[in-house]
């Protein structure tokens, strides 16, 4: 039996989950468990941004009374697609990835997920829609 652990911290404005060394937020089911741990008390809670890195999930929640803000349901993101998106961004010329980050927000109207990968040959990125379908690729320069 493999023992896994994570640490979740939630306030009225933010939530973070970190996983132990040797684990990744891209491990099967890890992101879904992490987001569920932050939203379990309020299944309808909305977010302004969600950021995912190797061992860290960060959520900035919509402040109370700010329903007009460009928010979204963090539980609605296509977390199961994230590993494939990081892999695809890694193939855009950055070389073997040294770090990666996913950011989801609605700052421009529609929900957009941005994936950035940094490697020895630079930084490459891609953007997707709310379902995780790639709409833009930016190769490393």
C-alpha positions in Angstrom: 0.0 0.0 0.0 1.3 3.4 -1.0 0.8 6.2 1.5 0.1 9.6 -0.1 -0.4 12.9 1.6 -1.1 16.4 0.8 -1.5 19.6 2.7 -4.5 21.9 2.0 -4.9 25.4 3.3 -8.1 27.4 2.6 -9.2 30.9 3.5 -12.1 33.0 2.4 -10.0 34.4 -0.5 -7.5 31.6 -1.5 -6.8 27.9 -1.3 -3.6 25.9 -1.8 -2.8 22.3 -1.9 0.8 20.9 -1.9 1.7 17.2 -2.4 4.7 15.4 -1.0 8.0 15.2 -2.9 8.1 12.4 -5.4 4.5 13.1 -6.4 3.1 15.4 -9.0 -0.2 17.3 -9.5 -0.2 15.5 -12.9 -0.4 12.1 -11.3 -3.7 10.4 -12.1 -6.6 11.8 -10.0 -4.3 14.1 -8.0 -5.7 17.4 -9.3 -9.3 16.3 -8.9 -8.6 15.3 -5.2 -6.9 18.6 -4.6 -9.7 20.8 -6.0 -12.3 18.7 -4.2 -10.4 19.3 -0.9 -10.6 23.0 -1.4 -14.3 23.2 -2.5 -15.9 20.4 -0.5 -17.6 22.9 1.9 -19.1 24.9 -0.9 -19.6 23.0 -4.2 -20.8 26.1 -6.0 -17.8 28.3 -5.0 -16.3 30.2 -7.9 -12.7 31.2 -8.7 -10.9 34.1 -10.4 -7.8 32.0 -11.2 -6.5 28.5 -10.8 -2.7 27.9 -11.1 -1.1 24.4 -11.1 2.6 23.6 -10.9 4.4 20.4 -10.3 3.5 19.9 -6.6 1.2 23.0 -6.0 -2.4 23.9 -6.8 -3.4 27.5 -6.0 -6.9 29.0 -6.3 -8.0 32.6 -5.9 -11.7 32.5 -5.0 -14.2 35.1 -6.0 -14.8 37.4 -3.1 -18.3 37.4 -1.6 -20.6 39.8 -3.4 -18.5 39.9 -6.5 -20.7 37.8 -8.7 -20.2 40.1 -11.6 -16.4 39.4 -11.6 -15.1 37.1 -14.5 -15.3 33.9 -12.4 -15.8 30.2 -13.1 -16.4 27.0 -11.2 -13.0 25.5 -10.4 -14.5 22.0 -10.4 -15.4 22.4 -14.1 -11.9 22.4 -15.4 -10.8 19.5 -17.5 -8.1 18.3 -15.0 -7.9 14.9 -16.7 -6.6 16.7 -19.9 -3.8 18.6 -18.0 -1.1 15.9 -18.3 -1.5 15.6 -22.1 -1.5 19.4 -22.4 1.8 19.7 -20.5 3.2 17.0 -22.7 2.0 18.7 -25.9 3.5 22.1 -24.7 6.8 20.2 -24.0 6.9 19.2 -27.6 7.0 22.8 -28.8 10.8 23.1 -28.8 11.7 24.0 -25.2 13.6 20.8 -24.7 13.2 18.5 -21.7 10.9 20.4 -19.3 12.5 21.8 -16.2 9.3 23.4 -15.0 5.7 23.9 -16.1 2.7 25.8 -15.1 -1.0 25.8 -16.0 -3.2 28.9 -15.4 -7.0 29.1 -15.8 -8.9 32.4 -15.8 -11.6 34.4 -17.5 -9.8 37.7 -17.6 -10.6 38.2 -21.3 -14.2 36.9 -21.2 -14.0 33.2 -22.1 -12.3 30.8 -19.8 -8.8 30.2 -21.1 -6.2 27.7 -19.8 -2.6 28.6 -20.5 0.2 26.0 -20.3 3.8 27.1 -20.1 6.8 24.8 -20.2 10.4 25.9 -19.6 13.4 23.8 -20.7 17.0 24.3 -21.7 16.0 25.7 -25.1 13.5 28.3 -23.9 9.9 28.5 -23.0 7.0 27.2 -25.1 3.3 27.6 -24.4 -0.2 26.8 -25.6 -3.7 28.0 -24.8 -6.9 26.0 -24.7 -10.6 26.6 -24.3 -12.6 25.5 -21.2 -12.7 21.9 -22.5 -9.0 21.7 -22.9 -9.0 21.9 -26.8 -5.9 23.7 -28.0 -6.6 27.0 -29.7 -3.1 28.5 -29.9 0.5 27.1 -29.8 3.6 29.3 -29.2 6.8 27.4 -29.9 10.0 28.2 -28.0 12.0 30.9 -29.7 
